[in-house]
Amino acid sequence: MSSITTAEPRSPSNTRLGWIGTGVMGLSMCSHLLKAGYTLTVFTRTQSKAQPLLDLGAKWAASPSSVASQSDVVFSIVGYPSDVRHVTLHPNSGALSGLNPGGILVDMTTSDPSLAVEIADAAAAKGCFSVDAPVSGGDRGARNGSLSIFAGGDKKVIDTLSPLFNLLGKVNYMGVSGKGQFAKLGNQITIASTMVGLIEGMMFAHKAGLDLSLFINAISTGAAGSKSLELYGYRILKRDFEAGFFVNHFVKDLGICLRECQNMGIALPGLALAQQLYVSLQAHGEGDLGTQALVLALERLNNVSLQSVASSTEMA
């Protein structure tokens, strides 16, 4: 096991890659690795979703275990902790069952910190390694290779993976196994309250009779400027609710955050409020929209619609 920690950095000449999960984020992330010249084997539940990668030269495998048997490093980015457990630890089809000693699992799903530790322990028992490396930056960050990556695990192993992570964004070492997940959860807590603040500010400005396009532009360069404003301000105005990050997945993330808060014995009322507002979107059948659809919940609460604002903005 020690040999991998002192190995030369990963490159197309010494590393075969595997990828599990080619959704909104995974498809773009995986394509960066392919375009950099890496040999890559993919698996996703719906094979047609991987077709753009197969067209770029990726190989298809019938299971996560089959992916791992052909790879030195296996990435996964799936929906829920239950999915992570299935694609990683299932005794017959999971990636770990097919991984050779010295291989590395890199889970980029936002998941339970305790599950990350469990996977790391299971990997170590087989002479392998596991890194929890959830990401932030949404669909745009995935397309542009500008994601923020929160990595937990053996730092020497993570350092050898830097050439791979650098193709996807900026890697931040957060500590031992599970700490990458804790960092991502803290990130989600910050985003949740920021999104509520952004939309409440827009609602207030609308009721005050301000032009929301001018308002967004004005606050973007001041203390209220944020990545959420940059990514979603004008999408909200245009009623563009296409998912860069699904409401359903954000509710999952915030639910994990609340459970961890209970374990820690801390109260974060802003987090709880945001989670309930997002749950209300699910109740209205809007779980497959993007997180910027939070505006719909605030519109319903206030019996106000920004729809007319969006229409006039589009006409302008």
MOCORLIN-V290145 format. One record per residue. N is the residue number from 1. PHI is phi as a letter, one per 20 degrees, with the letter a starting at -180 (* if undefined). OMEGA is omega in whole degrees, -180 to 180 (* if undefined). NEAR is the number of other C-alpha atoms within 12 Angstrom. Layout:
BEGIN
N/PHI/OMEGA/NEAR ; N/PHI/OMEGA/NEAR
END
This chain:
BEGIN
1/*/-175/21 ; 2/f/-176/16 ; 3/f/-177/16 ; 4/f/-177/28 ; 5/f/180/23 ; 6/d/-178/18 ; 7/f/176/19 ; 8/f/180/20 ; 9/g/-177/22 ; 10/f/178/31 ; 11/b/179/26 ; 12/g/-177/23 ; 13/e/-176/14 ; 14/c/-173/19 ; 15/c/171/30 ; 16/e/-176/32 ; 17/d/171/41 ; 18/c/-180/45 ; 19/b/180/55 ; 20/d/178/51 ; 21/o/-177/42 ; 22/c/178/37 ; 23/e/-177/35 ; 24/g/-178/30 ; 25/e/-172/39 ; 26/f/-177/42 ; 27/f/-180/36 ; 28/f/-178/35 ; 29/f/-179/41 ; 30/f/-178/45 ; 31/f/178/38 ; 32/f/-180/32 ; 33/f/177/40 ; 34/f/-177/32 ; 35/f/177/22 ; 36/e/174/24 ; 37/o/-179/23 ; 38/f/169/31 ; 39/f/-171/34 ; 40/c/177/37 ; 41/d/-174/42 ; 42/c/170/50 ; 43/b/170/44 ; 44/b/-174/35 ; 45/f/178/22 ; 46/d/-171/17 ; 47/g/-178/21 ; 48/f/179/18 ; 49/f/179/23 ; 50/e/-174/32 ; 51/g/178/21 ; 52/g/179/22 ; 53/f/177/33 ; 54/f/178/26 ; 55/f/179/15 ; 56/e/177/25 ; 57/o/177/22 ; 58/f/176/31 ; 59/d/179/30 ; 60/e/173/34 ; 61/c/-173/30 ; 62/e/-178/23 ; 63/b/175/32 ; 64/g/179/43 ; 65/f/179/33 ; 66/f/175/31 ; 67/g/-175/42 ; 68/f/-178/43 ; 69/f/-180/32 ; 70/d/-171/30 ; 71/c/172/37 ; 72/e/178/38 ; 73/c/-179/48 ; 74/d/175/48 ; 75/e/172/48 ; 76/c/172/50 ; 77/b/-174/41 ; 78/c/-170/34 ; 79/e/-168/35 ; 80/c/178/28 ; 81/g/178/31 ; 82/f/177/18 ; 83/f/178/27 ; 84/g/-180/36 ; 85/g/-176/32 ; 86/f/-175/27 ; 87/f/-178/42 ; 88/d/-168/45 ; 89/d/179/33 ; 90/g/-172/21 ; 91/f/-178/17 ; 92/d/-173/17 ; 93/d/-177/24 ; 94/f/-176/32 ; 95/g/-177/48 ; 96/f/-180/48 ; 97/f/-179/31 ; 98/d/-175/35 ; 99/f/177/38 ; 100/f/178/27 ; 101/g/-176/26 ; 102/n/179/31 ; 103/f/-175/40 ; 104/c/171/47 ; 105/e/178/57 ; 106/c/180/50 ; 107/e/-177/52 ; 108/d/175/46 ; 109/f/169/46 ; 110/f/-170/48 ; 111/b/-180/45 ; 112/f/176/39 ; 113/g/-179/38 ; 114/f/177/25 ; 115/f/177/33 ; 116/f/178/39 ; 117/f/180/30 ; 118/f/179/26 ; 119/f/179/40 ; 120/f/179/35 ; 121/f/179/25 ; 122/f/178/27 ; 123/f/-179/33 ; 124/f/-180/27 ; 125/f/179/17 ; 126/d/-178/23 ; 127/m/180/23 ; 128/d/-179/35 ; 129/c/176/43 ; 130/c/178/48 ; 131/c/170/51 ; 132/e/-172/51 ; 133/b/177/49 ; 134/f/-172/51 ; 135/c/174/44 ; 136/c/179/40 ; 137/q/174/33 ; 138/m/-176/39 ; 139/f/-180/29 ; 140/f/178/26 ; 141/f/178/28 ; 142/f/-180/36 ; 143/f/-175/24 ; 144/e/-176/21 ; 145/m/-176/32 ; 146/c/-180/25 ; 147/f/168/30 ; 148/e/-175/31 ; 149/d/-179/42 ; 150/d/-171/39 ; 151/d/175/43 ; 152/c/-180/40 ; 153/q/179/39 ; 154/f/-175/36 ; 155/f/-180/27 ; 156/f/177/25 ; 157/f/-180/37 ; 158/f/178/41 ; 159/f/179/26 ; 160/f/-180/27 ; 161/e/-176/43 ; 162/g/179/25 ; 163/g/178/24 ; 164/f/180/37 ; 165/f/-178/39 ; 166/f/176/28 ; 167/f/-177/32 ; 168/d/-178/41 ; 169/r/-178/31 ; 170/d/-180/27 ; 171/e/179/33 ; 172/c/180/29 ; 173/f/-173/33 ; 174/d/180/27 ; 175/p/-176/23 ; 176/f/-178/29 ; 177/g/-178/39 ; 178/n/-177/36 ; 179/f/174/34 ; 180/f/178/44 ; 181/f/178/43 ; 182/f/179/39 ; 183/f/180/33 ; 184/f/178/38 ; 185/f/175/37 ; 186/f/176/30 ; 187/f/-179/29 ; 188/f/177/38 ; 189/f/180/32 ; 190/f/-180/24 ; 191/f/-175/32 ; 192/g/-180/36 ; 193/f/177/29 ; 194/f/179/30 ; 195/f/177/41 ; 196/f/-180/34 ; 197/f/180/27 ; 198/g/-175/35 ; 199/f/175/37 ; 200/f/177/26 ; 201/f/178/25 ; 202/f/179/39 ; 203/f/179/36 ; 204/f/-179/22 ; 205/f/178/22 ; 206/f/-179/27 ; 207/f/178/19 ; 208/e/177/12 ; 209/n/180/15 ; 210/e/171/19 ; 211/f/-173/24 ; 212/f/177/34 ; 213/f/177/29 ; 214/f/-179/19 ; 215/f/-180/27 ; 216/f/180/32 ; 217/f/-177/20 ; 218/f/-176/19 ; 219/e/-175/21 ; 220/f/-178/23 ; 221/e/179/14 ; 222/d/-177/12 ; 223/f/179/10 ; 224/e/179/23 ; 225/f/-179/23 ; 226/b/176/23 ; 227/f/178/23 ; 228/f/177/33 ; 229/f/-179/33 ; 230/f/-175/23 ; 231/f/-166/30 ; 232/c/-176/39 ; 233/g/-178/41 ; 234/f/174/28 ; 235/f/179/28 ; 236/f/179/40 ; 237/f/-178/36 ; 238/e/-176/26 ; 239/l/178/28 ; 240/e/-177/25 ; 241/d/177/27 ; 242/f/-171/23 ; 243/f/161/30 ; 244/e/173/33 ; 245/b/-172/36 ; 246/f/171/31 ; 247/g/-179/39 ; 248/g/-179/31 ; 249/f/179/33 ; 250/f/175/46 ; 251/f/176/40 ; 252/g/-179/30 ; 253/f/-177/41 ; 254/f/175/39 ; 255/f/176/31 ; 256/f/179/32 ; 257/g/-178/38 ; 258/f/178/30 ; 259/f/179/24 ; 260/f/176/25 ; 261/f/178/21 ; 262/f/178/14 ; 263/f/-178/13 ; 264/e/-177/12 ; 265/m/178/10 ; 266/c/180/14 ; 267/d/177/16 ; 268/c/-174/23 ; 269/f/178/16 ; 270/f/177/23 ; 271/f/-178/35 ; 272/f/179/27 ; 273/f/-179/25 ; 274/f/-179/38 ; 275/f/180/36 ; 276/f/178/27 ; 277/f/178/36 ; 278/f/175/41 ; 279/f/179/30 ; 280/f/175/25 ; 281/f/177/32 ; 282/g/-180/27 ; 283/f/178/17 ; 284/e/177/19 ; 285/m/-175/16 ; 286/d/-176/28 ; 287/f/-180/30 ; 288/e/174/26 ; 289/e/177/29 ; 290/f/-176/34 ; 291/f/178/46 ; 292/f/177/45 ; 293/f/174/43 ; 294/g/178/48 ; 295/g/-180/43 ; 296/f/179/39 ; 297/f/180/36 ; 298/f/176/30 ; 299/f/-180/24 ; 300/f/179/18 ; 301/f/-174/16 ; 302/d/-177/16 ; 303/l/-180/14 ; 304/c/177/20 ; 305/c/174/24 ; 306/e/-178/35 ; 307/g/-179/22 ; 308/f/177/17 ; 309/f/180/28 ; 310/f/-178/23 ; 311/f/-180/18 ; 312/f/178/16 ; 313/f/-180/20 ; 314/f/180/17 ; 315/f/179/10 ; 316/f/*/10
END
